[in-house]
Amino acid sequence: MGERILVFLLILFSYLLVAVVTKTSSDDYNALTLIKYDWKNTPPSWDNSDDPCGGNWDGIVCINSRVTAISLVSMDLFGQLSSEIGSLSELQILDLSYNKNLTGPLPAEIGNLKKLTNLQLIDCGFFGPIPDTIGNLPRLVFLSLNSNRFSGPIPATIGNLSNLYWLDLAENQLDGSIPISNGTTPGLDMLHKTKHFHFGKNKLSGNIPAQLFSSNMSLVHVLFESNKFDGRIPSTLGLVQKLEVVRLDNNSLTGSLPQNINNLTKVRELFLSHNRLSGSLPNLTGMNVLSYL
């Protein structure tokens, strides 16, 4: 019994030491320690100090003793992202891009980061489904998961991200159809502030839903190339008059181009090759900035 009490006191002393001596909150310190444990090739500064905020850990930004940003781009990190990432409740930016050996699933606990604005995991080795909890990030502006090995469907919950500006899911192994809201579940048609839909080089299939597009949308890029979409190009695409680049090439689309495609007077590039389109080309009068068709 005496040994148990001694061990308990030692743990308590260590916890209090972190809380009193360091500039990093005890909760964030514990979370970062566990995250670090699952990685190799962390920056040398992480071994020079036990205080991420006060010890100037490379890639860590703190405000008032709380970790607000982790940016470890091209660090050759090895390992997986611990579920403890969800304990960093003040985190606003998480950028682990260009770490090919950072693998494993994206933990569902990512959805606990209610203050996150930027989630950038470009060109890593993540695989498995994108967790539905990704839709629990109300402040998210940039979501870049491109060039990984994510599989399964696009989570419908992404439609809840009402502040999203940039959505890049390209170059993964995503399949299924594009999720659309139906009154009880969300869908990508709800993303009225989003300017970028980058879904190219996946395995997405089915029709491109007419409901996906509306005049309320702010899209400038619709990049759906190199998937398995079939059916007709929806005429509702012509309602999104801020569009500048549209890529629908390398799919199995059929039928003729919508007659109202000439509403897209800001489109500079329109890629349609390698489909099964038919019929005559609509009148493109007014599309004066179009430089590639």
RODREN-536456 format. One record per residue: x, y negated, z of N, C-alpha, C in turn; chain; residue number from 1. Coordinates in steps of 0.1 Angstrom, whole numbers. Layout:
RODREN-536456
SITE     nxx     nyy     nzz    caxx    cayy    cazz     cxx     cyy     czz   chaine   num
SITE       X       Y       Z       X       Y       Z       X       Y       Z        A   NUM
...
This chain:
RODREN-536456
SITE     nxx     nyy     nzz    caxx    cayy    cazz     cxx     cyy     czz   chaine   num
SITE       8      12       0       0       0       0       9     -13       0        A     1
SITE      20     -12       8      29     -23       8      35     -26      -5        A     2
SITE      38     -16     -13      44     -18     -26      34     -25     -36        A     3
SITE      22     -21     -35      11     -27     -43      10     -41     -41        A     4
SITE      10     -45     -28       9     -59     -24      21     -67     -29        A     5
SITE      33     -61     -29      45     -67     -34      44     -70     -49        A     6
SITE      40     -60     -56      38     -61     -71      28     -72     -74        A     7
SITE      17     -72     -67       7     -82     -69      12     -96     -67        A     8
SITE      20     -98     -56      25    -111     -53      36    -115     -63        A     9
SITE      43    -106     -68      53    -109     -79      46    -114     -91        A    10
SITE      35    -107     -95      28    -112    -107      22    -125    -105        A    11
SITE      16    -127     -93      10    -140     -90      20    -151     -90        A    12
SITE      32    -148     -85      43    -158     -84      47    -162     -98        A    13
SITE      48    -152    -107      52    -155    -121      42    -163    -128        A    14
SITE      29    -160    -126      18    -168    -132      18    -182    -127        A    15
SITE      20    -184    -114      21    -198    -109      33    -205    -113        A    16
SITE      44    -198    -115      56    -204    -120      55    -210    -134        A    17
SITE      48    -202    -143      45    -207    -156      36    -219    -156        A    18
SITE      26    -219    -147      16    -229    -146      22    -242    -141        A    19
SITE      32    -241    -132      37    -253    -125      50    -258    -132        A    20
SITE      59    -249    -137      72    -253    -142      71    -257    -156        A    21
SITE      64    -250    -164      64    -252    -179      53    -262    -183        A    22
SITE      55    -267    -195      46    -277    -201      34    -270    -208        A    23
SITE      35    -257    -210      25    -249    -217      15    -244    -207        A    24
SITE       2    -245    -211      -9    -239    -202      -6    -224    -201        A    25
SITE     -10    -219    -189      -7    -205    -187     -15    -196    -196        A    26
SITE     -27    -199    -200     -34    -191    -209     -28    -190    -223        A    27
SITE     -23    -202    -228     -17    -202    -241      -3    -195    -241        A    28
SITE       4    -197    -229      17    -190    -228      15    -175    -229        A    29
SITE       5    -170    -222       3    -156    -221      -1    -151    -235        A    30
SITE      -9    -158    -242     -14    -154    -256      -2    -154    -265        A    31
SITE       6    -165    -265      18    -165    -274      28    -154    -271        A    32
SITE      29    -151    -259      39    -140    -255      34    -127    -261        A    33
SITE      21    -124    -261      16    -112    -266      17    -112    -281        A    34
SITE      14    -124    -287      15    -125    -302      30    -122    -306        A    35
SITE      39    -128    -299      53    -127    -302      57    -112    -301        A    36
SITE      52    -105    -291      56     -91    -289      53     -82    -301        A    37
SITE      43     -86    -309      39     -78    -321      46     -82    -333        A    38
SITE      55     -92    -332      62     -97    -344      77     -95    -343        A    39
SITE      84     -93    -354      98     -94    -355     102    -106    -364        A    40
SITE     114    -110    -362     120    -122    -370     113    -135    -366        A    41
SITE     109    -136    -354     104    -149    -349     116    -159    -348        A    42
SITE     113    -172    -349     124    -182    -349     133    -180    -337        A    43
SITE     146    -182    -338     155    -181    -326     151    -190    -315        A    44
SITE     145    -201    -317     141    -210    -306     131    -204    -297        A    45
SITE     123    -193    -302     114    -186    -294     121    -178    -283        A    46
SITE     133    -175    -285     141    -167    -275     149    -176    -266        A    47
SITE     150    -189    -269     158    -198    -261     151    -205    -250        A    48
SITE     138    -203    -250     130    -209    -239     117    -201    -236        A    49
SITE     113    -201    -224     100    -195    -220      89    -205    -220        A    50
SITE      91    -216    -226      81    -227    -226      78    -232    -240        A    51
SITE      68    -226    -247      66    -230    -261      64    -245    -263        A    52
SITE      57    -251    -255      54    -266    -256      66    -274    -252        A    53
SITE      72    -271    -240      83    -279    -235      96    -275    -241        A    54
SITE      97    -263    -246     110    -258    -251     111    -259    -266        A    55
SITE     102    -267    -273     103    -269    -287     104    -256    -295        A    56
SITE      95    -247    -294      94    -236    -302      91    -240    -316        A    57
SITE     100    -236    -326      97    -239    -340      84    -234    -344        A    58
SITE      76    -242    -352      64    -238    -357      52    -240    -348        A    59
SITE      55    -244    -335      44    -246    -325      42    -261    -322        A    60
SITE      30    -266    -323      26    -279    -320      17    -279    -308        A    61
SITE      20    -288    -298      11    -288    -286       7    -303    -284        A    62
SITE      -5    -304    -278     -10    -316    -273     -16    -314    -259        A    63
SITE     -11    -321    -249     -15    -320    -235     -14    -305    -230        A    64
SITE      -3    -299    -233       0    -286    -228      -7    -275    -235        A    65
SITE     -15    -278    -245     -23    -268    -253     -17    -267    -267        A    66
SITE     -17    -254    -272     -12    -251    -285     -23    -255    -295        A    67
SITE     -20    -264    -304     -29    -269    -314     -26    -265    -328        A    68
SITE     -14    -261    -331     -10    -256    -344       1    -246    -344        A    69
SITE       0    -236    -352      10    -226    -355      13    -226    -370        A    70
SITE      25    -230    -374      29    -231    -388      42    -223    -390        A    71
SITE      41    -211    -395      53    -203    -397      54    -198    -411        A    72
SITE      55    -207    -420      55    -204    -434      69    -199    -439        A    73
SITE      69    -188    -446      81    -182    -452      92    -179    -442        A    74
SITE      88    -173    -431      97    -169    -420     101    -155    -420        A    75
SITE      96    -147    -430      99    -133    -431      95    -125    -418        A    76
SITE      83    -129    -413      78    -122    -401      74    -108    -405        A    77
SITE      76     -99    -395      72     -85    -396      62     -83    -385        A    78
SITE      52     -75    -388      42     -71    -378      28     -74    -381        A    79
SITE      20     -74    -371       5     -77    -373       1     -89    -364        A    80
SITE     -10     -95    -367     -15    -106    -360     -23    -101    -348        A    81
SITE     -19    -103    -336     -25     -98    -324     -39    -104    -322        A    82
SITE     -48     -97    -316     -61    -102    -313     -61    -113    -303        A    83
SITE     -49    -115    -296     -47    -125    -287     -48    -139    -293        A    84
SITE     -47    -139    -307     -48    -152    -314     -61    -159    -310        A    85
SITE     -71    -152    -307     -84    -157    -303     -85    -164    -290        A    86
SITE     -74    -162    -282     -73    -169    -269     -68    -183    -269        A    87
SITE     -63    -187    -281     -57    -201    -282     -69    -210    -286        A    88
SITE     -77    -214    -276     -89    -220    -278     -88    -235    -284        A    89
SITE     -76    -241    -283     -74    -254    -288     -68    -254    -302        A    90
SITE     -66    -242    -308     -58    -242    -320     -67    -248    -332        A    91
SITE     -60    -257    -339     -66    -263    -351     -61    -259    -364        A    92
SITE     -48    -255    -364     -41    -251    -377     -34    -238    -374        A    93
SITE     -37    -228    -383     -29    -215    -383     -25    -213    -398        A    94
SITE     -12    -214    -400      -6    -212    -413       6    -202    -412        A    95
SITE       3    -190    -417      13    -179    -417      17    -175    -431        A    96
SITE      15    -184    -440      16    -181    -455      30    -176    -458        A    97
SITE      31    -168    -469      43    -163    -475      52    -155    -465        A    98
SITE      45    -146    -458      52    -136    -450      46    -123    -454        A    99
SITE      53    -117    -464      48    -105    -471      47     -93    -461        A   100
SITE      55     -93    -451      55     -82    -441      46     -84    -429        A   101
SITE      38     -94    -430      28     -96    -420      15     -89    -425        A   102
SITE      12     -78    -419       2     -69    -424      -9     -66    -414        A   103
SITE     -16     -56    -417     -27     -52    -408     -40     -59    -411        A   104
SITE     -50     -57    -403     -63     -64    -405     -62     -78    -398        A   105
SITE     -71     -86    -403     -73     -99    -397     -83     -97    -385        A   106
SITE     -78     -99    -373     -86     -96    -361     -99    -104    -360        A   107
SITE    -109     -97    -356    -123    -104    -355    -122    -115    -345        A   108
SITE    -113    -115    -336    -112    -126    -326    -108    -139    -332        A   109
SITE    -104    -139    -345    -102    -152    -352    -114    -161    -351        A   110
SITE    -126    -155    -350    -138    -163    -349    -140    -170    -336        A   111
SITE    -131    -168    -326    -132    -175    -313    -126    -189    -314        A   112
SITE    -119    -192    -325    -112    -205    -326    -121    -216    -331        A   113
SITE    -129    -221    -322    -140    -230    -326    -135    -243    -331        A   114
SITE    -122    -247    -328    -117    -260    -333    -108    -258    -345        A   115
SITE    -107    -246    -351     -98    -244    -362    -103    -252    -374        A   116
SITE     -94    -259    -381     -97    -266    -393     -90    -260    -405        A   117
SITE     -78    -254    -403     -71    -249    -414     -67    -234    -411        A   118
SITE     -71    -225    -419     -67    -211    -418     -60    -207    -432        A   119
SITE     -47    -206    -432     -40    -204    -444     -31    -192    -442        A   120
SITE     -34    -181    -449     -27    -168    -449     -23    -164    -463        A   121
SITE     -17    -173    -470     -15    -171    -485      -3    -161    -486        A   122
SITE      -5    -152    -495       6    -143    -499      13    -136    -488        A   123
SITE       4    -130    -479       9    -121    -469       6    -107    -472        A   124
SITE       5     -98    -462       2     -84    -465     -11     -79    -458        A   125
SITE     -20     -88    -454     -32     -84    -447     -40     -75    -456        A   126
SITE     -47     -66    -449     -56     -57    -456     -68     -54    -448        A   127
SITE     -78     -47    -454     -90     -44    -447    -101     -55    -450        A   128
SITE    -112     -54    -444    -123     -64    -446    -120     -77    -440        A   129
SITE    -125     -88    -446    -125    -101    -439    -136    -100    -429        A   130
SITE    -132    -103    -416    -143    -101    -405    -154    -111    -407        A   131
SITE    -166    -106    -404    -178    -115    -404    -176    -127    -395        A   132
SITE    -168    -126    -384    -166    -137    -375    -160    -149    -381        A   133
SITE    -155    -147    -393    -149    -159    -400    -159    -170    -401        A   134
SITE    -172    -167    -401    -182    -176    -402    -186    -184    -389        A   135
SITE    -178    -181    -379    -180    -187    -366    -171    -199    -363        A   136
SITE    -165    -205    -374    -156    -216    -373    -162    -228    -378        A   137
SITE    -169    -236    -370    -177    -247    -375    -169    -259    -381        A   138
SITE    -156    -260    -377    -148    -271    -381    -139    -268    -393        A   139
SITE    -140    -255    -398    -130    -251    -408    -132    -259    -421        A   140
SITE    -120    -264    -426    -120    -272    -438    -113    -264    -450        A   141
SITE    -102    -258    -446     -94    -250    -456     -93    -236    -452        A   142
SITE     -98    -227    -461     -97    -213    -459     -90    -207    -471        A   143
SITE     -78    -203    -469     -70    -197    -480     -65    -184    -476        A   144
SITE     -71    -173    -481     -67    -159    -478     -62    -153    -491        A   145
SITE     -58    -160    -501     -55    -155    -514     -42    -147    -513        A   146
SITE     -40    -138    -523     -28    -130    -525     -25    -122    -513        A   147
SITE     -35    -114    -508     -33    -104    -498     -39     -91    -504        A   148
SITE     -43     -82    -495     -50     -70    -499     -63     -68    -492        A   149
SITE     -70     -79    -490     -83     -78    -484     -93     -70    -493        A   150
SITE    -101     -62    -487    -111     -54    -495    -125     -55    -489        A   151
SITE    -134     -49    -496    -148     -50    -491    -155     -63    -496        A   152
SITE    -167     -66    -492    -174     -77    -497    -170     -91    -491        A   153
SITE    -173    -101    -498    -172    -115    -493    -182    -116    -481        A   154
SITE    -178    -120    -469    -187    -121    -458    -198    -132    -461        A   155
SITE    -210    -128    -460    -221    -138    -462    -220    -150    -452        A   156
SITE    -214    -147    -440    -213    -157    -430    -204    -169    -434        A   157
SITE    -196    -167    -444    -188    -179    -449    -198    -190    -452        A   158
SITE    -210    -187    -456    -220    -197    -459    -223    -206    -447        A   159
SITE    -219    -202    -435    -221    -211    -423    -211    -222    -422        A   160
SITE    -200    -221    -430    -189    -231    -428    -192    -244    -435        A   161
SITE    -201    -252    -429    -207    -264    -435    -197    -275    -438        A   162
SITE    -185    -274    -432    -174    -284    -435    -163    -280    -444        A   163
SITE    -165    -268    -450    -155    -262    -458    -153    -270    -471        A   164
SITE    -140    -273    -474    -136    -280    -486    -130    -270    -496        A   165
SITE    -122    -261    -491    -114    -253    -500    -116    -238    -496        A   166
SITE    -121    -230    -506    -123    -216    -503    -115    -208    -514        A   167
SITE    -104    -202    -510     -96    -194    -519     -94    -180    -514        A   168
SITE    -101    -171    -522    -101    -156    -519     -94    -149    -530        A   169
SITE     -87    -155    -539     -82    -149    -552     -71    -139    -549        A   170
SITE     -70    -130    -558     -59    -120    -558     -59    -111    -546        A   171
SITE     -71    -105    -543     -73     -95    -533     -79     -83    -540        A   172
SITE     -86     -75    -532     -93     -63    -537    -108     -64    -533        A   173
SITE    -113     -76    -532    -127     -78    -528    -137     -72    -538        A   174
SITE    -148     -66    -534    -157     -61    -543    -171     -65    -539        A   175
SITE    -181     -60    -546    -195     -63    -544    -199     -76    -551        A   176
SITE    -211     -81    -547    -216     -93    -553    -213    -105    -545        A   177
SITE    -216    -117    -551    -214    -129    -544    -226    -131    -534        A   178
SITE    -224    -133    -521    -236    -134    -512    -243    -147    -514        A   179
SITE    -256    -146    -514    -266    -157    -515    -275    -157    -503        A   180
SITE    -279    -169    -498    -288    -170    -487    -302    -165    -491        A   181
SITE    -309    -160    -481    -323    -155    -484    -333    -160    -473        A   182
SITE    -329    -169    -465    -338    -174    -454    -334    -168    -441        A   183
SITE    -329    -156    -440    -325    -150    -428    -310    -148    -427        A   184
SITE    -303    -147    -438    -289    -146    -438    -283    -157    -447        A   185
SITE    -271    -161    -443    -264    -172    -451    -258    -167    -464        A   186
SITE    -254    -176    -472    -247    -173    -484    -239    -185    -489        A   187
SITE    -231    -182    -500    -222    -193    -505    -229    -204    -511        A   188
SITE    -242    -203    -515    -249    -214    -520    -252    -225    -510        A   189
SITE    -249    -222    -497    -251    -232    -487    -239    -242    -486        A   190
SITE    -228    -239    -493    -215    -246    -491    -216    -259    -500        A   191
SITE    -223    -269    -496    -225    -281    -504    -213    -290    -504        A   192
SITE    -204    -289    -494    -193    -298    -494    -180    -291    -500        A   193
SITE    -181    -279    -503    -169    -272    -508    -166    -276    -523        A   194
SITE    -154    -279    -525    -149    -283    -539    -142    -272    -547        A   195
SITE    -138    -262    -540    -130    -251    -547    -136    -237    -543        A   196
SITE    -140    -230    -554    -144    -216    -553    -133    -209    -561        A   197
SITE    -123    -203    -555    -113    -195    -561    -114    -180    -558        A   198
SITE    -120    -173    -567    -123    -159    -565    -117    -150    -575        A   199
SITE    -107    -155    -583    -102    -147    -594     -94    -135    -590        A   200
SITE     -93    -126    -599     -84    -114    -597     -88    -106    -585        A   201
SITE    -101    -102    -584    -106     -93    -575    -114     -82    -582        A   202
SITE    -123     -76    -575    -132     -65    -581    -146     -69    -579        A   203
SITE    -150     -82    -579    -163     -86    -577    -172     -82    -589        A   204
SITE    -185     -79    -586    -193     -74    -597    -207     -79    -596        A   205
SITE    -216     -74    -606    -229     -79    -606    -231     -92    -613        A   206
SITE    -243     -97    -613    -245    -110    -620    -239    -122    -611        A   207
SITE    -236    -132    -618    -232    -145    -611    -246    -151    -608        A   208
SITE    -250    -152    -595    -263    -155    -591    -267    -170    -595        A   209
SITE    -278    -171    -601    -283    -185    -605    -284    -194    -593        A   210
SITE    -288    -188    -581    -290    -196    -569    -276    -201    -564        A   211
SITE    -265    -196    -568    -252    -200    -563    -250    -215    -566        A   212
SITE    -255    -220    -577    -252    -234    -581    -264    -243    -580        A   213
SITE    -262    -255    -576    -273    -265    -576    -267    -279    -577        A   214
SITE    -275    -289    -579    -271    -303    -581    -265    -308    -568        A   215
SITE    -268    -302    -557    -263    -306    -544    -248    -303    -541        A   216
SITE    -242    -295    -550    -229    -290    -547    -218    -300    -552        A   217
SITE    -206    -299    -546    -195    -308    -549    -184    -301    -556        A   218
SITE    -186    -289    -561    -176    -281    -567    -169    -288    -579        A   219
SITE    -155    -287    -579    -147    -292    -590    -140    -280    -597        A   220
SITE    -138    -269    -590    -132    -257    -595    -141    -245    -592        A   221
SITE    -145    -238    -603    -151    -225    -602    -142    -215    -610        A   222
SITE    -135    -207    -602    -125    -198    -608    -129    -184    -605        A   223
SITE    -135    -177    -614    -141    -164    -613    -134    -154    -622        A   224
SITE    -123    -157    -628    -116    -149    -638    -112    -135    -633        A   225
SITE    -111    -126    -642    -105    -112    -639    -113    -105    -628        A   226
SITE    -126    -104    -629    -134     -96    -620    -142     -87    -629        A   227
SITE    -154     -82    -624    -162     -73    -631    -177     -79    -632        A   228
SITE    -178     -92    -633    -191     -98    -634    -197     -94    -647        A   229
SITE    -211     -92    -647    -218     -90    -659    -230     -98    -660        A   230
SITE    -239     -96    -670    -251    -105    -671    -247    -118    -678        A   231
SITE    -257    -127    -678    -256    -140    -684    -249    -150    -675        A   232
SITE    -243    -160    -681    -239    -172    -673    -251    -180    -669        A   233
SITE    -253    -182    -656    -265    -189    -652    -266    -204    -657        A   234
SITE    -277    -208    -661    -279    -222    -666    -277    -232    -655        A   235
SITE    -278    -227    -642    -277    -236    -631    -262    -241    -629        A   236
SITE    -253    -234    -636    -239    -239    -636    -239    -254    -642        A   237
SITE    -248    -257    -651    -248    -270    -657    -253    -281    -648        A   238
SITE    -258    -277    -636    -262    -287    -627    -251    -293    -618        A   239
SITE    -240    -286    -618    -228    -290    -610    -219    -299    -618        A   240
SITE    -223    -312    -618    -217    -321    -628    -204    -327    -623        A   241
SITE    -199    -323    -612    -185    -327    -608    -175    -317    -612        A   242
SITE    -179    -306    -618    -169    -296    -622    -159    -301    -632        A   243
SITE    -146    -296    -630    -135    -300    -638    -129    -288    -645        A   244
SITE    -128    -277    -638    -122    -265    -643    -132    -253    -641        A   245
SITE    -135    -245    -651    -144    -234    -650    -137    -222    -656        A   246
SITE    -134    -211    -649    -128    -199    -654    -137    -187    -652        A   247
SITE    -142    -182    -663    -151    -170    -663    -145    -159    -672        A   248
SITE    -133    -161    -676    -126    -152    -686    -123    -138    -679        A   249
SITE    -122    -128    -688    -118    -115    -683    -129    -109    -674        A   250
SITE    -141    -109    -678    -152    -103    -671    -160     -95    -682        A   251
SITE    -173     -92    -679    -181     -85    -688    -194     -93    -690        A   252
SITE    -193    -106    -691    -205    -114    -693    -211    -113    -707        A   253
SITE    -224    -114    -708    -231    -112    -720    -240    -124    -723        A   254
SITE    -246    -124    -735    -255    -134    -739    -248    -146    -744        A   255
SITE    -256    -157    -746    -251    -169    -751    -248    -179    -740        A   256
SITE    -240    -189    -743    -237    -200    -733    -250    -208    -730        A   257
SITE    -252    -212    -718    -264    -221    -715    -263    -233    -723        A   258
SITE    -275    -238    -728    -276    -250    -737    -272    -262    -729        A   259
SITE    -273    -262    -716    -270    -274    -708    -256    -274    -703        A   260
SITE    -247    -266    -709    -233    -266    -705    -227    -280    -708        A   261
SITE    -233    -287    -718    -228    -300    -721    -231    -311    -711        A   262
SITE    -238    -307    -700    -239    -316    -689    -226    -318    -681        A   263
SITE    -217    -309    -683    -205    -308    -675    -194    -318    -682        A   264
SITE    -197    -330    -682    -189    -340    -689    -175    -342    -683        A   265
SITE    -173    -337    -671    -160    -339    -665    -151    -327    -666        A   266
SITE    -156    -316    -672    -148    -304    -674    -137    -306    -684        A   267
SITE    -125    -303    -679    -113    -304    -688    -109    -290    -694        A   268
SITE    -112    -280    -686    -108    -266    -690    -120    -257    -688        A   269
SITE    -123    -249    -699    -134    -240    -698    -129    -227    -704        A   270
SITE    -127    -217    -696    -121    -204    -700    -133    -194    -701        A   271
SITE    -135    -188    -713    -146    -179    -715    -142    -166    -722        A   272
SITE    -129    -165    -725    -124    -154    -734    -125    -140    -727        A   273
SITE    -125    -129    -735    -125    -116    -730    -138    -113    -722        A   274
SITE    -149    -116    -728    -162    -112    -723    -170    -106    -734        A   275
SITE    -183    -105    -733    -191    -100    -744    -202    -110    -748        A   276
SITE    -198    -122    -748    -207    -133    -752    -211    -133    -766        A   277
SITE    -223    -138    -769    -228    -138    -783    -235    -151    -785        A   278
SITE    -240    -153    -798    -247    -165    -801    -238    -176    -805        A   279
SITE    -244    -187    -809    -236    -198    -814    -232    -207    -802        A   280
SITE    -222    -215    -804    -217    -224    -794    -227    -236    -793        A   281
SITE    -231    -239    -780    -240    -251    -779    -233    -264    -783        A   282
SITE    -241    -274    -785    -236    -287    -788    -228    -292    -776        A   283
SITE    -216    -295    -778    -207    -300    -767    -205    -315    -767        A   284
SITE    -214    -322    -774    -213    -337    -774    -213    -342    -759        A   285
SITE    -204    -351    -756    -204    -357    -743    -193    -351    -735        A   286
SITE    -188    -339    -739    -177    -332    -731    -163    -338    -736        A   287
SITE    -161    -351    -734    -150    -357    -741    -137    -355    -735        A   288
SITE    -136    -350    -723    -123    -347    -717    -119    -332    -718        A   289
SITE    -128    -324    -724    -125    -310    -726    -113    -308    -735        A   290
SITE    -102    -302    -729     -90    -300    -736     -87    -285    -739        A   291
SITE     -94    -276    -732     -92    -262    -735    -106    -255    -734        A   292
SITE    -108    -247    -745    -120    -239    -746    -117    -225    -751        A   293
